[in-house]
Amino acid sequence: MKNKRILSLLLCFALFLGVIYPVQAASTSTAKQLLLSGLQSYSFSPPDGLLEKASGTAALVLKTFGGSLVSDDEALKKLNGSELKFDYKLNSPEKKAALDYNLSYNHNNYSGSLFIDDNKLILSTEILSLLKDIDPALETDRLKNIPQYVYYTGNEIGELWNSYTYREGQYLPPGSKDLLVFMVEAIPDKYFSVSLVNQKATFSIDQQGLCDVVYSFMQKSVDEKERLASIIAEIGSSMEPEADKEIIKSEIIAGIDAGVSNGDYPASPEKIQQELANIFDLEELTYEVSLLPAGQRKLAAAMNFGGNSESTGRLTVNTDFTGGNENLKGTYSVNLSVRDEWKKIDIAGQIEGQMRQTGNDAKSDDSIKVNVKDVSENITLIDLHLECSSRDKADKDVRVNIPVLTKSNSSDIDSLLNDASCSPDYSARIHVLVDGRPIPFDVPPYDKNGVTMAPVRNLAKALGGEVTWTEPDQVTICRADTSITMYVGRQTYTVNGVEKQCGTPPFTRDETITMVPLRTIAEELGCQVKYDSASKTIFISRAKDLIEQGPGPALSQGPASTDL
């Protein structure tokens, strides 16, 4: 419980550092007073109307996506070089939004639309061809005749419009500024300084300073619990409109009183220091802000974490901004490195970006890089480089056109998924006999694109084999000296290490049952397979002479192209 309290305070403190803006006050004021003055005068507002009525564009480009983990997965390999672009229109007062997308994926282009109308999400069904490209095992063929739009209606969609960002036109919920002021007031004066020569105020702490700040805040929260509880209740009720402010407030006060009564709140400086040391070591946290209107403000932070024999890491954050609400621009960067000594894995991540904001628009450009390396084998597991950009503009005349849904042009997603006509056809039930005995299946085998698919565990057991599942998608069937390894969604499989191809890859049903191509598995395990089309029965023999000499009807092999 105490750990959660300290971490919550740290998150609030980080929020303060990320949003505090330029100060304007007389040079005779203290640095702390200057920062408080700037904080109290800042509006925390985006460009006028950007969260109410707006339009814009965005793009995501996967410049690089490689590494051994990616190259082993056909679906992931296709993502390399993908590019997603979309245009949007937003009218929050009318609770309407529209988005048109274009995706370049696997050397193909896909376009479609998405709409939100109050509590309804509407999708154009061009997305089915994309889903089929992503996962060839997906059963989109049975959805060929669905109408132009599918939709979903739910309270969780409508709740998007209750977000404080739309109701209040603010980046932060009501009460956030008061909480930040409360926090700054709690920080000891010794961590602030002002230079009239350089016209800037500075806030700077290290690990010991952070411990002092947390302790001071906890003390202040005891002395002014009514004020703090009111502030947090305001924030909570704005984020959850159904919440009761008075109940939230009374619960916070009761929690503080209980902590004081138990003697564990506020925690002692020594305890805070111990708890923080278990999380990270703050090397530097410095924030500089110009005393000039719309001047420069810079943040530099560096911390080391882990510190144990299993894993270590380092995080650095740097921001540099100038300008006011009408002409704000700046750059930012975050760098993270982690070493897992036990697994011998190195992880490096980097986010770099720049943004600009004027009175009625905003734009940003970001670059995200992630590299994961197996140090012991000197192998790159994942190498990712994603570039993102957005251009947003307040548009008081924006028009969001929502398609008119009719019975002929649309279908409810829930109804579609529950429609028996869209389910596998079990009416022409396929019977499977192994050495003359029927096999009990958890899910009946059925035909998929001319291929009989069957639950792997039932099939393997009947053929005298054993099945092993390896997360996230590998299934291995072993019998005697034969080992077959398949992967959900992949046509490539191996038999005793030799790579082969199957026409229809394995897939999962009901999240727990893996379906595999019956003939492929049976024949790879040395069995013979024959099919009687009249009775829709598959005969599998584990002994070759049973099918060649055994009694029964003359059995058809079926079409040469059909894989049972």
Protein Blocks (a to p, Z undefined) as FASTA:
>chain_A
ZZmmmmmmmmmmmmmmmmoccddddfkbcfklmmmmmmmmpgoiacehklmnccdddddd
dfbagdjklmmpmklmmmgopacdddddddfknopacddddddeehiacddddddehjac
cddfklmmmmmmmmmmbcfklmmmpcfbdcdddfklmmmmmpmklmnopabdghklmmmm
mmmmmpcfklgccdfklopadddddfklmmmmmmmmmmmmmmmmmmmmmmmmmmmmmmmm
mbcfklmmmmmmmmmmmmmmnopaccdfklmmmmmmmmmccfbdcddddfbehiacdddd
dddehjiakbccddddddddeddfklgcdddddddddddfklopacdddddddddddfkb
ccdddddddddddfklopafbdcdddddddddddfkbccddddddfklgccfklmmmpmk
lpccfklccdddeehiacddfbdcddeehiacddfklmmmmnopacddddfkbccddehj
bccdddehiabdceehiacddfbdcddeehlaccddfklmmmmnopacdddfklopacdd
fbfklmmmmgcddddebjfklcZZ
